Amino acid sequence: MATTTKRSRLTIDIPADLKRRLRLIAAHRDISIRQYVLDTIEEQLAKDWVGVADQEGWLALTAGSDPVLAEIWDNDKDAAYDNV
């Protein structure tokens, strides 16, 4: 059985010129305007989230959040802790 993601509707008013450009770019990428907007929002949120989360201290110290830690933790000796 497929799982569904709960959705929420968002409605915005945009200038006609912006909608025209949006439609052209989405068509150029061969995707719907909806998909283009979702992709763009996700991309921008990912960038903004890291900045805000780092500023607010929301990011835990992980290999994903700190490349230096990734280098230190990515070794055979510390691999035993991966399953803890």
N, C-alpha and C positions, 0 to 999 in steps of 0.2 A: 504494500500500500504506500503510495507516495505521500510525503508530508508536505503541508502547505505552510508558507510563511505568512504570518499575520501582516496585513498591509494597512496603511493609513493613507488617505487621500490628501494631497497638497495641491492647492490651486493658487496660481500667481498670474498677475497681469503683467505683460511685457510689451514693449513698443513693437509695432508692426515690423520695423526694420530688423530688430533683433530676432523676431520669429522667422523672418525670411532667411536670414543668415543661418540660423539654427537648422532650419529645414534643409538648406543647401548642403551644409556640412554633414548632417546626418545621412542624407542621400548619397553624398560622395563616399562615405564610409560604408554604405549599404546596410544601415541599421535604422531603426525607428527613432523618431525624436525622443520618445520615452526612454529608450535604451541609451541614447547619447547623453541625455540629461542625467540619468542614474549613474552612468559610468563617470561622468564629469564630477558629479557631487561626491561619489565615493572616492575618486582620486584626490579631490581638494580636501575632503574631510580627513583622509589618511595623513596628508601633509600637516594640516592644522592640528589634528589630534595629537600627533607626536610633539609638536611645539608646545601646546597648552599642557598636555599631560606631563611633559618634562618640567615645565615651569611650575606646575602645581604639585610636583612630586608624585604623580599618579603612576608613573612607570616603575615597575619593579626592576631590580638589577637582574637582568637576564642576558643571555648571549644575543638574543634578538635586539635588545635595546642598546647594547654596548659592544661594539666590535672588538675592543681590547679584551673584555671578559670572554668573548667567544673564542679568541685565540688561546687564552689561558685554560679555559674549561674544556676545549675540544682536544682531549688527549686520552690515551688508553688508561692511564692511572685514575683519572676522574670518571671514566665511563661507568664504573661501579655505582656511582651516585645517580646515574640517569634513571635507574629503576626504583629509587627510593621514594 
